[in-house]
Amino acid sequence: MRIDLFLKVSGLLKTRSIASKAIRAGAVELDGVRAVASSSVKTGSVISLIKPDGSRNIIQVLVVPTSKNVSRKDRSSLYEVINGEE
């Protein structure tokens, strides 16, 4: 799954366009490397994200969803917050 879509599906960012803008601005790293929107997220990947409010989160991917729709109650099971706020 693309990183911009994962950020949206997981609820870490509200929309895919906000995720794409954050990636273009350099606010997202995937496994220690600056991400591009088409970067692939895999189970075990580590995402460093500077959110629009300035907070920094480091997240480990636990599950990559197979669909673009994940219920709100299941979103938090897709990742684990290593450092930062949930």
N, C-alpha and C positions, 0 to 999 in steps of 0.2 A: 504494500500500500504506500502511496506517495505521502511524504511528510505533511504537506499542506492539508491533505484530506484527513490524515490521522489526527492532526491538531484540532480540526473541526469536529470530527466524529467523537473524539474523546472528551470534548467539552473544554479543553484547555484554552482554546480561543473560540470566540462566538461564531465566526463565519469563516468560510474558506478564503474569501478575499482579504480579510484581516490577517489570516495566516500567511497568505502570499506576500502581503505588504511587509509583515514582520520578517519573513525570510529574505526578501529583497533588501531590507534595511540592515541585515546582518545580525538580527536579534535571536537567531536560531542556529544552534550547532547540533550536529548529529555525530555521535561518537568522536567528539573532539575536533571535528572539521566543520567549517561553515557550510551550512546546508543550502541546497537549491531546491526549488519547489518539487522537482521530480525525484529527489533523493528517496530511496526505498527504506522504509522502516521495517525492521525485523524484530522478532522476539529477542529480548536481551539488549536491544539498542538503548543508548543513553542519549537523551535529548536535553540540551541546556537552552532554556527559554527566558528571555527578558520580556516580560509582559508589558502591555501598553501603560500600566500604572507604575512601571519602573521596578517592580519586584522581579527577582531572579529565581527560577525554579530549575532543579535538576531532576529529571524524571527517567526512570527505567521502564521500558516497555515490557509488560508481562504477557499480553495477548494482542495479536494483530487481528482485528475483526475482518470477517469475510464479506460483510456488507457495509453499505454506506449509512445504514440506520442502526443505531444502538440506543436502547432506552436510557433515559436519564439515570435510573437507579443502577444500571450496569456499567455506566461509563467509568466510574472510579476503579472498577476491577480490571481495566485495560492497562493501567500503569501503577507504578509505585513512586511516591515522592521520596527522593533521596535527600534532597536539601531544598528548603524553601517552604512555600505555603501550598496547601491543597486547593 
